[in-house]
Amino acid sequence: MDKYLGISEDQLYRYNTGTEQRCFSFLGAHLMEVDGRQGVRFAVWAPGVRRVSATGDFCSWDAQGHALEPLGSTGVWAGFVPDIGEGALYKYSIETAAGETFFKADPVAFSAEVRPATASRVARLESYQWKDGAWLYRRGRANHFEKPMNIYEVHLGSWKQHDVPREQEQEVPAASFYTYRELADTLLPYVKDMGYTHLELLPVMEHPFDGSWGYQLTGYFAATSRYGTPQDLMYFIDACHRAGIGVILDWVPGHFCRDAHGLGRFNGDKLYESFDHPQWGTYEFDLGRSEVRSFLMSSAAFWLEMFHADGIRVDGVTNMLYLNFGLEGDAAQRRNSQGGDGNLEAISFLREFNQMVGRSFPGVFTVAEESSAWPLITRPPEQGGLGFHYKWDMGWMNDTLRYMQTDFPGRSRNHNLLTFSMMYAFSENFILPLSHDEVVHGKCSLIGRMPGDYWRQFAGLRMLALYQMTHPGGKLNFMGNEIGQFIEWRFYSGIEWFLLDYPHHQQQQAFIRALNRLYLDESSLWQQDFDWNGYQWLDADNAAQSILLYARHGRRPNDVAVVAINFGTDSYPEYRIGVPKGGWYRELLSSDRQEFGGSGLHFNAQPVKAEKIPCHGQPWSIRIQMPPLGGTVLKLSRSPGRTGK
């Protein structure tokens, strides 16, 4: 074996120049054979230090450990430790140029101890045998922009928990967590039954503090051991694919936590980091450093290649784009070389990241959590964009929730909050998020925002769901929204599933299931989600009655759905709606049906024939029953009993 232990000079050159996308293939702990002996090759980037040793349970955590050798001037240290194998615990003992010695977890470890322990663990990822080949084949040939996207956002540690004793309310014993394999047997069938198309997982990368929800990482290549082994997570994702469910992973390339065993001050000085984050108590990545770019690019590729993820949602993109994000007063003085406050290194990195995904992983998509007016987030870099496939529509979310919590007499004065989203709906490829961020920190649960008595709160929650599902763009809802949970989300306890013992919560869940399945069945609701061909205003201006009317169009001429939503408390036994085509209109779903907790008085049991009476600028019109605080979806049919796609 050569002095580099199988690590090529080309790999090291690419890593040092910021062009390496698979550093996990040579950095970290790799099981191998050298001179006939089985063991582990350790390799870590730690430039500018005196000494690096691999230490662990195999040498009683001796600080001298097994000395690694520097690989030229690359800053990478490597060495082979014989007679240890999978499951061995280890860290790197690093002596800085100033003579300080400390222990660090492996930045490219594939596994770690269960928190609060902090050692890295040797793991073999290649041992898992995937069975999702058919899914990957179809994914690579599909156009996800023309497919339904209805995302169930989940924090795996609190979807459900085992009932075990705990010393204090917010302490989560490891035995409380469902394992990845248990979640494959429980969460996955639920998601499939409810009619969702994708799971989005709050970060499953290793993190030390439960209360960070996974957004402050120490392990950018390690599946958190809270829920099992890396192979267990592979099993979970494999099972999702075989059930027809896509998996989106949250990923955090903007900042990382300060914990002493992590990336911070890795060589005794700033190495991975540039600045302190003023709001989150974390370090911001130095995206201008070549090796940091290689590290992060490889992390993204790792989850797509080794774990078969279908999408990556990048957290905190706004923070990455603006040098002065979160800064105030005199502190907000950062400027780039062009005099602006855009982070040029981050812009370059995000473009490169999106290009890498598009080039190397056909059918995979990327999502930006971005809350500013930064232009062209979802446009290609060659057009001046960042290259993401989708962007969360935070404007739609904020306006809609602000409107929904407005008491009924004030809604007519705030009608523009509902209609404004269509002024920019196709400027980006949007996903409409009702995410975890909207049900924490005193914001109230979704149903807690609804005004009125108990009945009106549930009616409002159903109406909000119907509005979201029929509005252009992908859909995302956080766990618990679908059952009308009244309390805010708590990371340290499970969803209050006992609420399903009560009729209103049962009916809410039944409505969401029916709405999700309607969405899957009706191509008009998603086939042309990202341009005006798929959407048509019928009446956007009825502020006095707080009513919206619009049509959704599929690619086929007669694939038309008409949506009527009454955000007010009055009902209308006869309400005339202009429609774009003649024919019969059959009600597919009404949020006011008794089975969903509605009054059962205001739905259209029989198909309605369009009359040649102009209305709302359309040549045809129909008369329907309009429920209070509710909506209806009607489908164009060629006859009373047939739909016309």
N, C-alpha and C positions, 0 to 999 in steps of 0.2 A: 504494500500500500504506500502511495506517495506521501510526502510530508503534509499535504493538504487533506489527507484522509478522504479522498474522493471528491473534495470540493474543487470545482474547476476555477481557473483564473478568470474565465469569461463570466461565471456567476458572480464572482467578487467584483469584477469591473462593473457589471450592470448594477449591482447593489450600490456601489460607491457613486455611480453616475445617475442614480434615480430612475433607471429603466428596467429594473428587475421586478417581475410580477409573480415570482414563485419562490420567494426567499425561504418559505417554509420547507422547501425540498432540501435545504442544506443547513440552515440555521436551526437552533433548537436541539432536542435530544432525539437521535435516530438509532434504532436498533440495527446492528450490523456485525459482521465477522471480520476480524483482523488477525492475520497470521494463525488462523485456525481456532481462534478463541471468540466466543460470543460476548457481546457487550454493547456499550452505548457510546456513540460519538456525540460529544457536546460541542456546540459552536455558538458564539455570541458576539455581537458587535459592541465593543467597549473601547473606543479609541482614547489615547492619552492617559492610560493608567499604567501602573507598574506591574501589576500581577492580576491574573484571573485564575481561579481554581473552581472546579466542580466539587461540591461537597453535598453530603446528604446522609440518609440513614445507612448507606453502604460504607461510611467511614466515620460513623458516630458524630457527624456534623463537625468534624475537625475543620477549623478555619483555613488550614493549609490545603486540605483536601487533595485532589488530583490536579496538579498544575496543568493549565492549558498553554499552548504555544501561540504566539502571534503569527498570523499569516501575512507576512510581509508588512507593508505599510497600509493595509486595508482597514485596520482597526478591528478586524475579526480575530478572535482567539478560538482555537479548537484543540480537542484532545480526545483520546479514546480511553474509556474506563472498562476493563474487562470484567466478566463474571457478574454483571448486573443485568437486569432485564425489565420487562414491562411491570409497571406498578412501583418502581423505585422512586423514592422522594428525593428531591434535590433542589439546590439553589446555587447561585454563583457567589463566591467570596471574592470581592473586588478590593484591591488596595489602590488607592488613588495616588496621583503624583504628589500630593501633600502628605502622604503617609497614613491617611485614614482608611480603615477597613470596615466594610459593611457587607451585608448579605442581600442579594436581590433575587426575586423570582425570575424565571426565564421569560423574556418578552415574547418568545416564539414557542412557548410550551403549548402542548396539545391538551393538557389536562392539569388539574390542580387539586389540592386538598379541599375538603369541604370547609367553608368559612366557619369559625374565625381563624383556622389554621391557614398558612400562607405559602406552603412549599409547592413547587411544581412537581408533576408526576409524569414519569415516562409512559407514553402511550403509543400503541400501534394502530393507526387509523385504517391501514389497507386491509385489515382482517375482515371488515364488514362486507358482506356480499349483497349488493344492491339488486332489487327486483323491479325497478321502475323504468326499465328500458323503453317500454311502449309509451309511457308518459313523456319521457325526454324526447323521443322521436317526434311525437305530435307537437310538443312545445316548440321545437326548433323550426317547425313549418307553419305554425299558426300566426295570425296577426292579432296580437292581444288587444289592439285598439278596436277591433270589431267583435270582441267577445264580451260576455257579461263580466263585470267586476264588482262583487259584493263582498267586502272584507269584514271578517270578524276579528277585532283586535283583542289580544289576550295577553295577560301577565300570567305566566304559567304557575307561579307560586301562589296565586290567590284566586284562580278560577274555582278550584275546589281544594279543600284541605282535609286531611285526616284529623279526627278529633282526638288530640293528645293533650295532656296537661302542659301548661306553660307557667313560668314564674311571674311574668308580667304581660300586660295586654299586647304590647308591640314586639315582644320577643317571639320569634318564629322557630320552634324546635325543628331540627332537620327531619324528624319523623312526621311532621305535619305535611310536608310536601308530597304531592303525587309525583311519581317518577315519570320520566319520558315514556316508558312502556305502559304505565298505568294510564297516562293521558291518551296514548294511542287507543286504548280500550274504552275510554270514557269521553274525552273531549272530542275526538274525531267523529264517532257516531253521532254525537249531538250536532256538530257543525254540519254534517251531511244531512241529517234529518231536517234541520232548520233551513236549509237551502242556500247556505253561503257558498261562495266559489273559492275564497281564499282565507287563510289564516295569516294574520300578521302578529308576530311575536315580539313583545318588548324584549330588549336585548337578552340573548341567551349566552353572550360571551361572559367570561368570568369577571365578577365584581365583588368587592369585599363587603359592601354595606347594602343590606336589603332595602333600606329607605331611599337609595338612589334609583331604584326600579331597574337597575342595569345600565343606566346612562353614564356612570362613572366607572370606567373599566380599568382592570389590571391585565386582563388576558385577551389579547386581540386575535388569538388563534385557539383559544380553549373554550369548549362548551362548559358552561357552569356545572360544577359537580353537585349543586344542590339537588338536581333531579336525576342524577345518574351519570353514566360514562358517555364519552363521545359516541361510542357505538349505539348507545341507547337513543341518543338524539337522532342519529342516522336512521335507526329503526322507525322512530316517530315520523320523520319526514318521508321515508320510504312508504310507510303506511298511508300517509296523506295522499301521496301521488297515486298509489294503487286504488285509492277511494275517489280519485278525481278532484282532489283539493290542492290548490297551489299554496306555497309557503313563502311569505315575505319576512325577511329578517331586518330588524332595526339595527343600525350600525352607526357608530359615533366617531368620526374622524376629526372632529373639531377640537376636542379637549379630553383630558384624562385626569384621574384622581391623583391626589397627593400622597397616598399611603406609602409608607417608607419602603415596602418591599416591591413597589411598582416601578414605573418608567421614570418617575421624577428624579432628577439629579443622578442619573444612572452611573455616570463616571465621576461623580463628585461635583459636577458642574452642570449647566444646562446642556442637554444632549438632544432629547426628543422635544423639549419644550422651548417656547419663545417667551410668552408673557404669562403672568397670572391672570386667570379669568376673574373679573371684578365681582360678578354676581354669584357664580356657582362654586367658588372656592376650589377651582381646579387649575390645571395648567393647559394652555393652548398649545397645540402641536406647532412646531416650526416647519411649516410647509414649504419654506424656501430651502430646506436642507435636503440634499439628494437622497441620503440614506433613509430619512423619515418618509419621503415620498415612496421609496421602494417598499418600506415596511408597511405602510398603509395600503398601497396598491395591492401588495401581496395578501394582506388581510382580506380585502374584498374578494379577490380571486379565490382565496382559500375556502370561503363559505359557499361560493358558487361551484367550485370544482369538487371539493371533498364532501360537502354536505348537500349538494344538489338544490340549493335554494333557487326559487323561481323569481325572486325580486329582492332588491335591497332598498330600504327606506333610509335615507341619510338624515340623521337628526341634526337640528341646529344649523341649517344651511345659512340662515340670516346672520348668525353669529360669525360664521366663517367668512362671509362676503364683505362685512364691514369692519374696518380696523377699529372703529370707535363704538362698536356695539356694546351697550351696557355701561359705557363710560359717561360721566357727567362733568360739567364745568371745565376746569383747567386740565383735567385728565383726558378729555376728548380732543387731543391735539395730534393724534397720529395721522400721518399723511404718507401716501405712496410716492413713488418717483415722479408721478405725473401731477402731483399736487392734490389729488382726490383722496377720499377715505375708503375706496375700494381696496380689498386685500388682493393684490395682483397675484401673489403666490397661490392663494386659495382658489382664485378664479381659474388659474392655469391647472391646478391639481384636479378640480372638479371636472373640467373639460376632459382631461386625460383619463380620469376615472371612468367617465361615461363612454368615452371612445373605446377604452379597454373592454368594458362589458359588452358593448355592441359588437366588437371585433371577435372576441373570444368565446362568448356565450350566447349564441343565437336563441331568441325567444325569451331571454331574461330581460326584465325591465327594472328601471331605477326610479325612485320617487324622492322628491325634495320636500322636506318640511321647511317651508320658507314663507315668512309672514310679511315681507315688505313688498314694495312695488318694483323691485329689481326686474328689469325686462328680460324676456326671451329665456326664461328658465328651461322651458321644454322645447327650445329650438336648437338645431344642430350647431356645433361650434363654427362650422364654415359659414353660417349665417349670423355669427356674432352671439349665439346662444351658449348655454352651459351644457346642453346635450342630455338633460334628464328626459325620461319618457313622460313622467307625470309630476304634478305639483299639488300639494294640499291647498285647497281653496279656503284659506283662513278668513278671507273677507266674507264669503258666503256663510261660513260657520258663525262668525261674530254677528253679522247682520240678522241672520235667521234667529239665533237664540235671543238676541235683544228684542226682536219683534215678538217672539213667542212668549216672553215673560212680561210683555206689555199687557196691562189689564184691558179688557175688551173695549171699553169706551174710547181708549186712546189709540186703538189700532188703525183707525181710518187716517189719523195724522202721521202714521209711520209706515204707510203702505209702500213707500219707496224702498224700505229695507228689504222687502220681498222681491221687488222688480229690478233693483240695481244690479244684481249678480248677472243678469242677462246682458248688461251693457258690455261686459268683458268676458263672458263665459267661454268664448272660443279664442281668446288671446293666448291661452295656454291650454295644455291638456290637464284638466283638473280632476282631482279626487275630492269628494265632499266629506270632510271628517267630523264625526261626532266622537271624539277620541277620549282617551284617559285624561288628557289635560283639561277637559271641560267638566270633569266630575270630581275634582279634588280642590284642596286649598280654599274652601269656603265658597266655591262657585255653585254648589248644590248639585244634586243629581239632575238628570234631564227632567224627570217628572216633578221634581221639587221646584223647577222654574215655572211650571205651568200655573196660571192664575185660576181662581175659582174653586168650587167644591170638589169633592173626590171624583164625582162622575166627569166633571169638566176637565180635571187634570188628566185623566186617562184618555178622554176624547182628544185632548190637545196632543198628547204623546203619540196617539195613533195617527193623527193628522200630520204631525211633524215627520213621522216615518214615511207616510205616503208622499209627502211633498219631496223629501230627499230622494226617494226611490224613483220618482218620475222626472226629476230635474236632470239636465244633462250633466255627465261626469260619472266617474267611478264613485262607489259608496263605501264608507267605512264607519263601523259602529263598535264601540267598546263593550266588552262583556258586561252584562247586567242591565244594559239599556233595554234589552229585548224582553225583560220581565218586569220592568217598571220598578226597579229597586229605588227606594226612597233615600237611603243613606248615601253619602259620598263613597267613592272607592277607597278601600283601606288595603294597602299592600300586605298587611300582616294578618288578614283573615279572608276567608272565602266569600264568594257571592252568597247572598241570603236566599238560598234555594228553597228554604222553607216557605217563602212567600207564595210558591206555587200551590200551597195548600189552600189559598184564598182565591175566589172566583175571578176578581178583577185582574190579578196577576196571571192566572191561567189564560184568561181571554186576551190579555196583551201579548203573551207569548204566541198564542194561536194566531193572532192577527199578523205578527211579524213573520211567522212561518208561512202563512198564506201569501203575504206580500212578497216575500223572498222568492217563493215558487212562481208567482205571477211574473216577477221580473225575469226569472230564468226562461220562462215560456214565451215571453213577448219580445221578439227581436226589435220591435219598434222602440223599446225602451233603452236599447244599448247599441244597436248596430251602427248608428250614425251619431255617436255621443259627442263628437268633437268638432262638429261644424254645423252651420245653420240648416243644412239639408235635413237634419234629424229633429228640428224643433220649429214650431210655429206658434207665435202668439195668437190667441183668439180674442182675449180681453185682458190687458195688463192694467187697465186704468180704473177699475171699479173699487176705488178706495172707500166710497160711502158704505158699501155692503161688505167690504173686506173679502172679495172673491177674486180668485185667479182662474183663468181659463186658458188652456194651451193644448196643442196637439203634438204628439211624437210620431215620427215617421221612420219606418224601416226602408230598406233599399227597394223593395217591391212596391209598385204604385198604390196598391190597396192595403198595404201594411200600415194602418193608421190607428193610433189610440188617442182618444180625447180625454183630457184630465180636467176635472172641475173640483176646486177646493174652496170651501167656505170657512174662512178664519173667524167669522163672526158667530154670534149665538142665536141668530134668527134662522128659522128653517123656511123653505120655500117649496110648497107642494107642487107648484108648476114654475119652472124656470127655463126660459128659452136660451139656447146656446147656438151660436153659429158654428157650422161644421164645414170642413173643406170639400167633402164629397157626398153625393147622394148614396142612399142605401139604408141598411138597417144598422142600428147601433145597440150592441148588447153589453150590458154591464158585466164586467169581469170581477170587480171588487168594489165594495163600499165599506168605509171604516165605521159606518153607523149600523152595521148588521148586529143583531142581538147576540149572535154567537161570539162576537168580539167585544161585547160590553156596551154596544150602542143601543139606541132606543128601539131599533128594529122597525121604525115607522117610515123611514125616509131612504128607501133604496128602490131601484128600478127592476122589478122582478121580471118584466117582459121586455123583449127587444123593442126599440123605438124606431119608427121609420122617419127618415129625414123628409122635411117638407121644402118645397121650392119657395121658401120665405127668407129673404136676405136678413142676416143678423150678424153683428160683430165683423162686418166687412166680408162675410162669406156668402156664397150664393144659396146655401142650404142651411137649415136649422132644425133642431130637435127640442122637444120639451121634456125635461126630466124633473125628478124630485131632488132637491138640494138639501142635504142634512145640515144640522147645526154643528159647528166645530168638527167638520168632517169633509171627506172627499170621496170621489167616485172615479173609476177608470172605465171607460166605455170603448169597445172595439168595433171598428167598421166591419160589417158583414154584407155579403152579397144577397143573403136571404135571412129570414128570422133565425135560422138554425145553423148557419155556416159562417165562418170567418173568411175573409178574403185577403190572403197574403199574396 
